[in-house]
Amino acid sequence: MNDVRAAAAPFSLADFRDRAASRLLAHEPDPDDPETVPIGEHALLAPDRVPRAAAVLVGVVARDEPQLLFTQRAKHLPVHAGQISFPGGKREPSDASALAAALREAEEEIGLDARLVRPLGYLDLYVTNSGFAIVGCVAEIDPLYVLRLSPDEVDDAFEVPLGFLMREENHSVEMREWAGGLRKVHHMPWRERHIWGVTAGLLRNLYERLYG
């Protein structure tokens, strides 16, 4: 009898792992490499402006029903106050890689222990109109994690089912005012939360790479 392994159920942890292993970028995208094709809002960036390197941790909590881990930025912050985001931020000279930057920021913002994070791969380089070139570092997080939120940066941390976010019918595009005009932004509402902008754009990239 032939040994045929049954396909993993859609949006299960096994299915996610299989897709991540074959469809994510194996190495972080290099903004200086002419072969790197950015996505996001790069067309809105001034042509003489060089984006600043940044990284975020696109963390999938390894539960039977996988979950994505998000933060809600503190309401007193001067920029993007109260918005939903992935842990992450600017890459510092001391960061050896985009992954190192994402893990450092995750530890600073929410107290996530890097030893509980297993890197899986990378998303495409996402360039924002505000001048950042973001590397999305996709990783698996041990469900036994314990967080310590930094009140200076984060008001809350929460999980959203991967299956909800990776279904295209839960994605929408809205028109928002920007620089005297209108631009399209991705929006993925979850209960009382509103995931939109760059975070939703990164989620859309994850969807297109793994499930599109």
PyMOL CGO cylinders between C-alpha atoms (Angstrom):
from pymol import cmd
from pymol.cgo import CYLINDER

trace = [
    CYLINDER, 0.00, 0.00, 0.00, 1.32, 3.42, -0.91, 0.3, 1, 1, 1, 1, 1, 1,
    CYLINDER, 1.32, 3.42, -0.91, 2.03, 5.72, 2.02, 0.3, 1, 1, 1, 1, 1, 1,
    CYLINDER, 2.03, 5.72, 2.02, 0.12, 8.89, 1.13, 0.3, 1, 1, 1, 1, 1, 1,
    CYLINDER, 0.12, 8.89, 1.13, 0.11, 11.63, 3.74, 0.3, 1, 1, 1, 1, 1, 1,
    CYLINDER, 0.11, 11.63, 3.74, -3.21, 13.41, 4.08, 0.3, 1, 1, 1, 1, 1, 1,
    CYLINDER, -3.21, 13.41, 4.08, -3.17, 17.11, 3.32, 0.3, 1, 1, 1, 1, 1, 1,
    CYLINDER, -3.17, 17.11, 3.32, -3.21, 19.32, 6.39, 0.3, 1, 1, 1, 1, 1, 1,
    CYLINDER, -3.21, 19.32, 6.39, -6.47, 21.11, 7.14, 0.3, 1, 1, 1, 1, 1, 1,
    CYLINDER, -6.47, 21.11, 7.14, -6.65, 24.69, 5.84, 0.3, 1, 1, 1, 1, 1, 1,
    CYLINDER, -6.65, 24.69, 5.84, -5.37, 27.25, 8.35, 0.3, 1, 1, 1, 1, 1, 1,
    CYLINDER, -5.37, 27.25, 8.35, -4.15, 24.54, 10.73, 0.3, 1, 1, 1, 1, 1, 1,
    CYLINDER, -4.15, 24.54, 10.73, -0.70, 24.84, 12.28, 0.3, 1, 1, 1, 1, 1, 1,
    CYLINDER, -0.70, 24.84, 12.28, 0.64, 22.03, 10.07, 0.3, 1, 1, 1, 1, 1, 1,
    CYLINDER, 0.64, 22.03, 10.07, -0.75, 23.68, 6.94, 0.3, 1, 1, 1, 1, 1, 1,
    CYLINDER, -0.75, 23.68, 6.94, 0.73, 27.04, 7.91, 0.3, 1, 1, 1, 1, 1, 1,
    CYLINDER, 0.73, 27.04, 7.91, 4.14, 25.50, 8.53, 0.3, 1, 1, 1, 1, 1, 1,
    CYLINDER, 4.14, 25.50, 8.53, 4.10, 23.74, 5.16, 0.3, 1, 1, 1, 1, 1, 1,
    CYLINDER, 4.10, 23.74, 5.16, 3.19, 26.93, 3.31, 0.3, 1, 1, 1, 1, 1, 1,
    CYLINDER, 3.19, 26.93, 3.31, 5.70, 29.08, 5.21, 0.3, 1, 1, 1, 1, 1, 1,
    CYLINDER, 5.70, 29.08, 5.21, 8.54, 26.65, 4.46, 0.3, 1, 1, 1, 1, 1, 1,
    CYLINDER, 8.54, 26.65, 4.46, 7.97, 26.83, 0.70, 0.3, 1, 1, 1, 1, 1, 1,
    CYLINDER, 7.97, 26.83, 0.70, 6.53, 30.29, 0.04, 0.3, 1, 1, 1, 1, 1, 1,
    CYLINDER, 6.53, 30.29, 0.04, 8.20, 32.82, 2.32, 0.3, 1, 1, 1, 1, 1, 1,
    CYLINDER, 8.20, 32.82, 2.32, 11.48, 34.51, 1.40, 0.3, 1, 1, 1, 1, 1, 1,
    CYLINDER, 11.48, 34.51, 1.40, 14.36, 32.51, 2.86, 0.3, 1, 1, 1, 1, 1, 1,
    CYLINDER, 14.36, 32.51, 2.86, 16.50, 35.65, 3.32, 0.3, 1, 1, 1, 1, 1, 1,
    CYLINDER, 16.50, 35.65, 3.32, 15.58, 39.17, 4.31, 0.3, 1, 1, 1, 1, 1, 1,
    CYLINDER, 15.58, 39.17, 4.31, 15.06, 41.46, 1.29, 0.3, 1, 1, 1, 1, 1, 1,
    CYLINDER, 15.06, 41.46, 1.29, 17.94, 43.85, 0.70, 0.3, 1, 1, 1, 1, 1, 1,
    CYLINDER, 17.94, 43.85, 0.70, 16.78, 47.39, -0.19, 0.3, 1, 1, 1, 1, 1, 1,
    CYLINDER, 16.78, 47.39, -0.19, 20.11, 48.03, -1.93, 0.3, 1, 1, 1, 1, 1, 1,
    CYLINDER, 20.11, 48.03, -1.93, 19.76, 45.00, -4.20, 0.3, 1, 1, 1, 1, 1, 1,
    CYLINDER, 19.76, 45.00, -4.20, 18.40, 46.06, -7.63, 0.3, 1, 1, 1, 1, 1, 1,
    CYLINDER, 18.40, 46.06, -7.63, 16.55, 42.73, -7.77, 0.3, 1, 1, 1, 1, 1, 1,
    CYLINDER, 16.55, 42.73, -7.77, 14.46, 43.70, -4.73, 0.3, 1, 1, 1, 1, 1, 1,
    CYLINDER, 14.46, 43.70, -4.73, 11.01, 44.89, -5.81, 0.3, 1, 1, 1, 1, 1, 1,
    CYLINDER, 11.01, 44.89, -5.81, 9.33, 46.88, -3.02, 0.3, 1, 1, 1, 1, 1, 1,
    CYLINDER, 9.33, 46.88, -3.02, 5.61, 46.81, -2.31, 0.3, 1, 1, 1, 1, 1, 1,
    CYLINDER, 5.61, 46.81, -2.31, 3.39, 49.14, -0.30, 0.3, 1, 1, 1, 1, 1, 1,
    CYLINDER, 3.39, 49.14, -0.30, 3.34, 52.91, -0.62, 0.3, 1, 1, 1, 1, 1, 1,
    CYLINDER, 3.34, 52.91, -0.62, 6.70, 53.41, -2.33, 0.3, 1, 1, 1, 1, 1, 1,
    CYLINDER, 6.70, 53.41, -2.33, 5.06, 55.23, -5.23, 0.3, 1, 1, 1, 1, 1, 1,
    CYLINDER, 5.06, 55.23, -5.23, 3.99, 57.99, -2.79, 0.3, 1, 1, 1, 1, 1, 1,
    CYLINDER, 3.99, 57.99, -2.79, 7.48, 58.51, -1.39, 0.3, 1, 1, 1, 1, 1, 1,
    CYLINDER, 7.48, 58.51, -1.39, 9.42, 61.56, -2.63, 0.3, 1, 1, 1, 1, 1, 1,
    CYLINDER, 9.42, 61.56, -2.63, 11.97, 60.37, -5.23, 0.3, 1, 1, 1, 1, 1, 1,
    CYLINDER, 11.97, 60.37, -5.23, 14.90, 61.96, -3.38, 0.3, 1, 1, 1, 1, 1, 1,
    CYLINDER, 14.90, 61.96, -3.38, 14.00, 60.40, -0.03, 0.3, 1, 1, 1, 1, 1, 1,
    CYLINDER, 14.00, 60.40, -0.03, 15.93, 57.31, 1.10, 0.3, 1, 1, 1, 1, 1, 1,
    CYLINDER, 15.93, 57.31, 1.10, 13.73, 55.04, 3.25, 0.3, 1, 1, 1, 1, 1, 1,
    CYLINDER, 13.73, 55.04, 3.25, 14.98, 54.20, 6.73, 0.3, 1, 1, 1, 1, 1, 1,
    CYLINDER, 14.98, 54.20, 6.73, 15.34, 50.51, 7.60, 0.3, 1, 1, 1, 1, 1, 1,
    CYLINDER, 15.34, 50.51, 7.60, 12.75, 49.02, 9.97, 0.3, 1, 1, 1, 1, 1, 1,
    CYLINDER, 12.75, 49.02, 9.97, 11.53, 45.57, 10.92, 0.3, 1, 1, 1, 1, 1, 1,
    CYLINDER, 11.53, 45.57, 10.92, 8.46, 44.01, 12.48, 0.3, 1, 1, 1, 1, 1, 1,
    CYLINDER, 8.46, 44.01, 12.48, 7.75, 40.61, 13.99, 0.3, 1, 1, 1, 1, 1, 1,
    CYLINDER, 7.75, 40.61, 13.99, 4.86, 38.91, 12.20, 0.3, 1, 1, 1, 1, 1, 1,
    CYLINDER, 4.86, 38.91, 12.20, 4.39, 36.38, 14.98, 0.3, 1, 1, 1, 1, 1, 1,
    CYLINDER, 4.39, 36.38, 14.98, 2.15, 33.34, 14.62, 0.3, 1, 1, 1, 1, 1, 1,
    CYLINDER, 2.15, 33.34, 14.62, 1.33, 31.76, 17.98, 0.3, 1, 1, 1, 1, 1, 1,
    CYLINDER, 1.33, 31.76, 17.98, 1.64, 27.98, 17.59, 0.3, 1, 1, 1, 1, 1, 1,
    CYLINDER, 1.64, 27.98, 17.59, -1.78, 26.96, 18.87, 0.3, 1, 1, 1, 1, 1, 1,
    CYLINDER, -1.78, 26.96, 18.87, -4.00, 24.24, 17.37, 0.3, 1, 1, 1, 1, 1, 1,
    CYLINDER, -4.00, 24.24, 17.37, -5.79, 27.17, 15.75, 0.3, 1, 1, 1, 1, 1, 1,
    CYLINDER, -5.79, 27.17, 15.75, -2.85, 29.48, 14.93, 0.3, 1, 1, 1, 1, 1, 1,
    CYLINDER, -2.85, 29.48, 14.93, -3.12, 33.10, 16.03, 0.3, 1, 1, 1, 1, 1, 1,
    CYLINDER, -3.12, 33.10, 16.03, -1.32, 36.27, 14.97, 0.3, 1, 1, 1, 1, 1, 1,
    CYLINDER, -1.32, 36.27, 14.97, 0.05, 38.47, 17.76, 0.3, 1, 1, 1, 1, 1, 1,
    CYLINDER, 0.05, 38.47, 17.76, -0.61, 42.22, 17.58, 0.3, 1, 1, 1, 1, 1, 1,
    CYLINDER, -0.61, 42.22, 17.58, -0.06, 45.26, 19.75, 0.3, 1, 1, 1, 1, 1, 1,
    CYLINDER, -0.06, 45.26, 19.75, -2.10, 48.42, 20.19, 0.3, 1, 1, 1, 1, 1, 1,
    CYLINDER, -2.10, 48.42, 20.19, 0.16, 51.43, 20.32, 0.3, 1, 1, 1, 1, 1, 1,
    CYLINDER, 0.16, 51.43, 20.32, -0.12, 53.72, 23.34, 0.3, 1, 1, 1, 1, 1, 1,
    CYLINDER, -0.12, 53.72, 23.34, -2.65, 56.52, 22.93, 0.3, 1, 1, 1, 1, 1, 1,
    CYLINDER, -2.65, 56.52, 22.93, -0.21, 59.20, 24.08, 0.3, 1, 1, 1, 1, 1, 1,
    CYLINDER, -0.21, 59.20, 24.08, 2.36, 58.55, 21.32, 0.3, 1, 1, 1, 1, 1, 1,
    CYLINDER, 2.36, 58.55, 21.32, 2.92, 61.45, 18.91, 0.3, 1, 1, 1, 1, 1, 1,
    CYLINDER, 2.92, 61.45, 18.91, 2.75, 59.22, 15.81, 0.3, 1, 1, 1, 1, 1, 1,
    CYLINDER, 2.75, 59.22, 15.81, 0.18, 56.50, 14.98, 0.3, 1, 1, 1, 1, 1, 1,
    CYLINDER, 0.18, 56.50, 14.98, -1.29, 56.71, 18.49, 0.3, 1, 1, 1, 1, 1, 1,
    CYLINDER, -1.29, 56.71, 18.49, -3.68, 53.89, 19.35, 0.3, 1, 1, 1, 1, 1, 1,
    CYLINDER, -3.68, 53.89, 19.35, -3.17, 52.05, 16.08, 0.3, 1, 1, 1, 1, 1, 1,
    CYLINDER, -3.17, 52.05, 16.08, -2.90, 48.27, 15.73, 0.3, 1, 1, 1, 1, 1, 1,
    CYLINDER, -2.90, 48.27, 15.73, 0.58, 47.12, 14.76, 0.3, 1, 1, 1, 1, 1, 1,
    CYLINDER, 0.58, 47.12, 14.76, 3.07, 44.30, 14.84, 0.3, 1, 1, 1, 1, 1, 1,
    CYLINDER, 3.07, 44.30, 14.84, 5.89, 44.56, 17.41, 0.3, 1, 1, 1, 1, 1, 1,
    CYLINDER, 5.89, 44.56, 17.41, 8.80, 46.31, 15.73, 0.3, 1, 1, 1, 1, 1, 1,
    CYLINDER, 8.80, 46.31, 15.73, 10.42, 49.57, 14.80, 0.3, 1, 1, 1, 1, 1, 1,
    CYLINDER, 10.42, 49.57, 14.80, 13.51, 51.25, 13.42, 0.3, 1, 1, 1, 1, 1, 1,
    CYLINDER, 13.51, 51.25, 13.42, 16.61, 49.19, 12.80, 0.3, 1, 1, 1, 1, 1, 1,
    CYLINDER, 16.61, 49.19, 12.80, 19.51, 50.46, 14.90, 0.3, 1, 1, 1, 1, 1, 1,
    CYLINDER, 19.51, 50.46, 14.90, 23.23, 50.25, 13.99, 0.3, 1, 1, 1, 1, 1, 1,
    CYLINDER, 23.23, 50.25, 13.99, 23.67, 47.65, 16.73, 0.3, 1, 1, 1, 1, 1, 1,
    CYLINDER, 23.67, 47.65, 16.73, 21.11, 45.31, 15.10, 0.3, 1, 1, 1, 1, 1, 1,
    CYLINDER, 21.11, 45.31, 15.10, 22.90, 42.59, 13.16, 0.3, 1, 1, 1, 1, 1, 1,
    CYLINDER, 22.90, 42.59, 13.16, 19.86, 41.90, 10.98, 0.3, 1, 1, 1, 1, 1, 1,
    CYLINDER, 19.86, 41.90, 10.98, 16.22, 42.76, 10.42, 0.3, 1, 1, 1, 1, 1, 1,
    CYLINDER, 16.22, 42.76, 10.42, 15.29, 39.78, 12.56, 0.3, 1, 1, 1, 1, 1, 1,
    CYLINDER, 15.29, 39.78, 12.56, 17.53, 41.03, 15.37, 0.3, 1, 1, 1, 1, 1, 1,
    CYLINDER, 17.53, 41.03, 15.37, 15.80, 44.42, 15.19, 0.3, 1, 1, 1, 1, 1, 1,
    CYLINDER, 15.80, 44.42, 15.19, 12.33, 42.86, 15.27, 0.3, 1, 1, 1, 1, 1, 1,
    CYLINDER, 12.33, 42.86, 15.27, 13.21, 40.64, 18.24, 0.3, 1, 1, 1, 1, 1, 1,
    CYLINDER, 13.21, 40.64, 18.24, 14.80, 43.52, 20.14, 0.3, 1, 1, 1, 1, 1, 1,
    CYLINDER, 14.80, 43.52, 20.14, 11.76, 45.72, 19.59, 0.3, 1, 1, 1, 1, 1, 1,
    CYLINDER, 11.76, 45.72, 19.59, 9.41, 42.91, 20.60, 0.3, 1, 1, 1, 1, 1, 1,
    CYLINDER, 9.41, 42.91, 20.60, 11.34, 42.45, 23.84, 0.3, 1, 1, 1, 1, 1, 1,
    CYLINDER, 11.34, 42.45, 23.84, 11.31, 46.21, 24.53, 0.3, 1, 1, 1, 1, 1, 1,
    CYLINDER, 11.31, 46.21, 24.53, 7.63, 46.73, 23.68, 0.3, 1, 1, 1, 1, 1, 1,
    CYLINDER, 7.63, 46.73, 23.68, 5.95, 43.64, 25.08, 0.3, 1, 1, 1, 1, 1, 1,
    CYLINDER, 5.95, 43.64, 25.08, 8.65, 41.66, 26.91, 0.3, 1, 1, 1, 1, 1, 1,
    CYLINDER, 8.65, 41.66, 26.91, 8.56, 38.76, 24.44, 0.3, 1, 1, 1, 1, 1, 1,
    CYLINDER, 8.56, 38.76, 24.44, 11.41, 36.32, 25.14, 0.3, 1, 1, 1, 1, 1, 1,
    CYLINDER, 11.41, 36.32, 25.14, 13.36, 35.75, 21.90, 0.3, 1, 1, 1, 1, 1, 1,
    CYLINDER, 13.36, 35.75, 21.90, 14.03, 32.15, 23.00, 0.3, 1, 1, 1, 1, 1, 1,
    CYLINDER, 14.03, 32.15, 23.00, 10.32, 31.44, 22.43, 0.3, 1, 1, 1, 1, 1, 1,
    CYLINDER, 10.32, 31.44, 22.43, 10.44, 32.67, 18.82, 0.3, 1, 1, 1, 1, 1, 1,
    CYLINDER, 10.44, 32.67, 18.82, 11.31, 30.41, 15.86, 0.3, 1, 1, 1, 1, 1, 1,
    CYLINDER, 11.31, 30.41, 15.86, 12.02, 32.36, 12.63, 0.3, 1, 1, 1, 1, 1, 1,
    CYLINDER, 12.02, 32.36, 12.63, 10.35, 30.99, 9.50, 0.3, 1, 1, 1, 1, 1, 1,
    CYLINDER, 10.35, 30.99, 9.50, 11.11, 33.48, 6.71, 0.3, 1, 1, 1, 1, 1, 1,
    CYLINDER, 11.11, 33.48, 6.71, 10.41, 36.97, 5.39, 0.3, 1, 1, 1, 1, 1, 1,
    CYLINDER, 10.41, 36.97, 5.39, 7.81, 39.01, 3.57, 0.3, 1, 1, 1, 1, 1, 1,
    CYLINDER, 7.81, 39.01, 3.57, 8.53, 41.37, 0.69, 0.3, 1, 1, 1, 1, 1, 1,
    CYLINDER, 8.53, 41.37, 0.69, 10.11, 44.75, 1.44, 0.3, 1, 1, 1, 1, 1, 1,
    CYLINDER, 10.11, 44.75, 1.44, 7.28, 47.14, 2.37, 0.3, 1, 1, 1, 1, 1, 1,
    CYLINDER, 7.28, 47.14, 2.37, 8.04, 50.83, 1.79, 0.3, 1, 1, 1, 1, 1, 1,
    CYLINDER, 8.04, 50.83, 1.79, 5.78, 53.41, 3.46, 0.3, 1, 1, 1, 1, 1, 1,
    CYLINDER, 5.78, 53.41, 3.46, 4.99, 56.95, 2.39, 0.3, 1, 1, 1, 1, 1, 1,
    CYLINDER, 4.99, 56.95, 2.39, 6.41, 58.12, 5.73, 0.3, 1, 1, 1, 1, 1, 1,
    CYLINDER, 6.41, 58.12, 5.73, 9.86, 56.92, 4.69, 0.3, 1, 1, 1, 1, 1, 1,
    CYLINDER, 9.86, 56.92, 4.69, 10.42, 53.45, 6.14, 0.3, 1, 1, 1, 1, 1, 1,
    CYLINDER, 10.42, 53.45, 6.14, 11.48, 50.26, 4.40, 0.3, 1, 1, 1, 1, 1, 1,
    CYLINDER, 11.48, 50.26, 4.40, 9.95, 47.53, 6.57, 0.3, 1, 1, 1, 1, 1, 1,
    CYLINDER, 9.95, 47.53, 6.57, 11.04, 43.91, 6.62, 0.3, 1, 1, 1, 1, 1, 1,
    CYLINDER, 11.04, 43.91, 6.62, 8.32, 41.61, 7.91, 0.3, 1, 1, 1, 1, 1, 1,
    CYLINDER, 8.32, 41.61, 7.91, 9.98, 38.77, 9.85, 0.3, 1, 1, 1, 1, 1, 1,
    CYLINDER, 9.98, 38.77, 9.85, 7.56, 35.85, 10.03, 0.3, 1, 1, 1, 1, 1, 1,
    CYLINDER, 7.56, 35.85, 10.03, 8.07, 33.60, 13.03, 0.3, 1, 1, 1, 1, 1, 1,
    CYLINDER, 8.07, 33.60, 13.03, 6.38, 31.01, 15.20, 0.3, 1, 1, 1, 1, 1, 1,
    CYLINDER, 6.38, 31.01, 15.20, 5.80, 31.92, 18.86, 0.3, 1, 1, 1, 1, 1, 1,
    CYLINDER, 5.80, 31.92, 18.86, 5.58, 29.37, 21.65, 0.3, 1, 1, 1, 1, 1, 1,
    CYLINDER, 5.58, 29.37, 21.65, 2.04, 29.59, 23.10, 0.3, 1, 1, 1, 1, 1, 1,
    CYLINDER, 2.04, 29.59, 23.10, 3.51, 29.53, 26.62, 0.3, 1, 1, 1, 1, 1, 1,
    CYLINDER, 3.51, 29.53, 26.62, 4.83, 33.08, 26.16, 0.3, 1, 1, 1, 1, 1, 1,
    CYLINDER, 4.83, 33.08, 26.16, 4.32, 35.63, 28.93, 0.3, 1, 1, 1, 1, 1, 1,
    CYLINDER, 4.32, 35.63, 28.93, 4.26, 39.34, 28.07, 0.3, 1, 1, 1, 1, 1, 1,
    CYLINDER, 4.26, 39.34, 28.07, 5.32, 42.45, 30.00, 0.3, 1, 1, 1, 1, 1, 1,
    CYLINDER, 5.32, 42.45, 30.00, 3.93, 45.47, 28.21, 0.3, 1, 1, 1, 1, 1, 1,
    CYLINDER, 3.93, 45.47, 28.21, 5.87, 48.73, 28.18, 0.3, 1, 1, 1, 1, 1, 1,
    CYLINDER, 5.87, 48.73, 28.18, 3.29, 51.44, 29.00, 0.3, 1, 1, 1, 1, 1, 1,
    CYLINDER, 3.29, 51.44, 29.00, 5.47, 54.01, 27.25, 0.3, 1, 1, 1, 1, 1, 1,
    CYLINDER, 5.47, 54.01, 27.25, 4.87, 52.23, 23.93, 0.3, 1, 1, 1, 1, 1, 1,
    CYLINDER, 4.87, 52.23, 23.93, 1.97, 49.79, 24.11, 0.3, 1, 1, 1, 1, 1, 1,
    CYLINDER, 1.97, 49.79, 24.11, -1.52, 49.85, 25.63, 0.3, 1, 1, 1, 1, 1, 1,
    CYLINDER, -1.52, 49.85, 25.63, -2.46, 46.26, 24.80, 0.3, 1, 1, 1, 1, 1, 1,
    CYLINDER, -2.46, 46.26, 24.80, -1.43, 43.03, 23.08, 0.3, 1, 1, 1, 1, 1, 1,
    CYLINDER, -1.43, 43.03, 23.08, -3.87, 40.51, 21.65, 0.3, 1, 1, 1, 1, 1, 1,
    CYLINDER, -3.87, 40.51, 21.65, -4.27, 37.58, 19.27, 0.3, 1, 1, 1, 1, 1, 1,
    CYLINDER, -4.27, 37.58, 19.27, -6.40, 37.23, 16.12, 0.3, 1, 1, 1, 1, 1, 1,
    CYLINDER, -6.40, 37.23, 16.12, -7.06, 33.87, 14.40, 0.3, 1, 1, 1, 1, 1, 1,
    CYLINDER, -7.06, 33.87, 14.40, -4.85, 33.30, 11.37, 0.3, 1, 1, 1, 1, 1, 1,
    CYLINDER, -4.85, 33.30, 11.37, -7.81, 31.74, 9.56, 0.3, 1, 1, 1, 1, 1, 1,
    CYLINDER, -7.81, 31.74, 9.56, -9.84, 34.94, 9.85, 0.3, 1, 1, 1, 1, 1, 1,
    CYLINDER, -9.84, 34.94, 9.85, -7.06, 37.17, 8.56, 0.3, 1, 1, 1, 1, 1, 1,
    CYLINDER, -7.06, 37.17, 8.56, -6.07, 34.85, 5.71, 0.3, 1, 1, 1, 1, 1, 1,
    CYLINDER, -6.07, 34.85, 5.71, -9.55, 34.69, 4.19, 0.3, 1, 1, 1, 1, 1, 1,
    CYLINDER, -9.55, 34.69, 4.19, -9.86, 37.23, 1.39, 0.3, 1, 1, 1, 1, 1, 1,
    CYLINDER, -9.86, 37.23, 1.39, -13.50, 37.95, 2.14, 0.3, 1, 1, 1, 1, 1, 1,
    CYLINDER, -13.50, 37.95, 2.14, -12.33, 39.57, 5.39, 0.3, 1, 1, 1, 1, 1, 1,
    CYLINDER, -12.33, 39.57, 5.39, -10.10, 42.03, 3.51, 0.3, 1, 1, 1, 1, 1, 1,
    CYLINDER, -10.10, 42.03, 3.51, -11.38, 45.41, 2.35, 0.3, 1, 1, 1, 1, 1, 1,
    CYLINDER, -11.38, 45.41, 2.35, -9.92, 48.53, 0.77, 0.3, 1, 1, 1, 1, 1, 1,
    CYLINDER, -9.92, 48.53, 0.77, -10.92, 52.02, 1.89, 0.3, 1, 1, 1, 1, 1, 1,
    CYLINDER, -10.92, 52.02, 1.89, -10.23, 55.49, 0.52, 0.3, 1, 1, 1, 1, 1, 1,
    CYLINDER, -10.23, 55.49, 0.52, -8.58, 57.83, 3.05, 0.3, 1, 1, 1, 1, 1, 1,
    CYLINDER, -8.58, 57.83, 3.05, -7.44, 61.43, 2.81, 0.3, 1, 1, 1, 1, 1, 1,
    CYLINDER, -7.44, 61.43, 2.81, -3.72, 61.98, 2.54, 0.3, 1, 1, 1, 1, 1, 1,
    CYLINDER, -3.72, 61.98, 2.54, -1.70, 65.05, 1.41, 0.3, 1, 1, 1, 1, 1, 1,
    CYLINDER, -1.70, 65.05, 1.41, -4.77, 66.78, 0.04, 0.3, 1, 1, 1, 1, 1, 1,
    CYLINDER, -4.77, 66.78, 0.04, -5.97, 63.75, -1.91, 0.3, 1, 1, 1, 1, 1, 1,
    CYLINDER, -5.97, 63.75, -1.91, -7.27, 60.25, -1.49, 0.3, 1, 1, 1, 1, 1, 1,
    CYLINDER, -7.27, 60.25, -1.49, -5.37, 56.98, -1.32, 0.3, 1, 1, 1, 1, 1, 1,
    CYLINDER, -5.37, 56.98, -1.32, -6.33, 53.35, -0.95, 0.3, 1, 1, 1, 1, 1, 1,
    CYLINDER, -6.33, 53.35, -0.95, -5.61, 51.58, 2.33, 0.3, 1, 1, 1, 1, 1, 1,
    CYLINDER, -5.61, 51.58, 2.33, -6.21, 47.98, 3.37, 0.3, 1, 1, 1, 1, 1, 1,
    CYLINDER, -6.21, 47.98, 3.37, -8.61, 47.40, 6.25, 0.3, 1, 1, 1, 1, 1, 1,
    CYLINDER, -8.61, 47.40, 6.25, -9.32, 44.17, 8.18, 0.3, 1, 1, 1, 1, 1, 1,
    CYLINDER, -9.32, 44.17, 8.18, -11.74, 44.80, 11.07, 0.3, 1, 1, 1, 1, 1, 1,
    CYLINDER, -11.74, 44.80, 11.07, -11.71, 42.24, 13.88, 0.3, 1, 1, 1, 1, 1, 1,
    CYLINDER, -11.71, 42.24, 13.88, -14.47, 42.61, 16.48, 0.3, 1, 1, 1, 1, 1, 1,
    CYLINDER, -14.47, 42.61, 16.48, -13.93, 46.05, 18.03, 0.3, 1, 1, 1, 1, 1, 1,
    CYLINDER, -13.93, 46.05, 18.03, -10.43, 46.37, 16.54, 0.3, 1, 1, 1, 1, 1, 1,
    CYLINDER, -10.43, 46.37, 16.54, -9.55, 48.06, 13.27, 0.3, 1, 1, 1, 1, 1, 1,
    CYLINDER, -9.55, 48.06, 13.27, -6.45, 46.67, 11.57, 0.3, 1, 1, 1, 1, 1, 1,
    CYLINDER, -6.45, 46.67, 11.57, -5.57, 48.97, 8.71, 0.3, 1, 1, 1, 1, 1, 1,
    CYLINDER, -5.57, 48.97, 8.71, -2.77, 50.82, 6.92, 0.3, 1, 1, 1, 1, 1, 1,
    CYLINDER, -2.77, 50.82, 6.92, 0.72, 49.34, 6.92, 0.3, 1, 1, 1, 1, 1, 1,
    CYLINDER, 0.72, 49.34, 6.92, -0.20, 46.50, 9.29, 0.3, 1, 1, 1, 1, 1, 1,
    CYLINDER, -0.20, 46.50, 9.29, -3.06, 45.43, 7.05, 0.3, 1, 1, 1, 1, 1, 1,
    CYLINDER, -3.06, 45.43, 7.05, -0.78, 45.83, 4.04, 0.3, 1, 1, 1, 1, 1, 1,
    CYLINDER, -0.78, 45.83, 4.04, 1.73, 43.42, 5.57, 0.3, 1, 1, 1, 1, 1, 1,
    CYLINDER, 1.73, 43.42, 5.57, -1.09, 40.99, 6.31, 0.3, 1, 1, 1, 1, 1, 1,
    CYLINDER, -1.09, 40.99, 6.31, -2.18, 41.24, 2.69, 0.3, 1, 1, 1, 1, 1, 1,
    CYLINDER, -2.18, 41.24, 2.69, 1.38, 40.39, 1.63, 0.3, 1, 1, 1, 1, 1, 1,
    CYLINDER, 1.38, 40.39, 1.63, 1.33, 37.36, 3.97, 0.3, 1, 1, 1, 1, 1, 1,
    CYLINDER, 1.33, 37.36, 3.97, -1.96, 36.28, 2.43, 0.3, 1, 1, 1, 1, 1, 1,
    CYLINDER, -1.96, 36.28, 2.43, -0.69, 36.67, -1.14, 0.3, 1, 1, 1, 1, 1, 1,
    CYLINDER, -0.69, 36.67, -1.14, 2.48, 34.70, -0.39, 0.3, 1, 1, 1, 1, 1, 1,
    CYLINDER, 2.48, 34.70, -0.39, 0.88, 31.86, 1.53, 0.3, 1, 1, 1, 1, 1, 1,
    CYLINDER, 0.88, 31.86, 1.53, -2.78, 31.59, 0.52, 0.3, 1, 1, 1, 1, 1, 1,
    CYLINDER, -2.78, 31.59, 0.52, -3.44, 33.76, -2.52, 0.3, 1, 1, 1, 1, 1, 1,
]
cmd.load_cgo(trace, "trace")
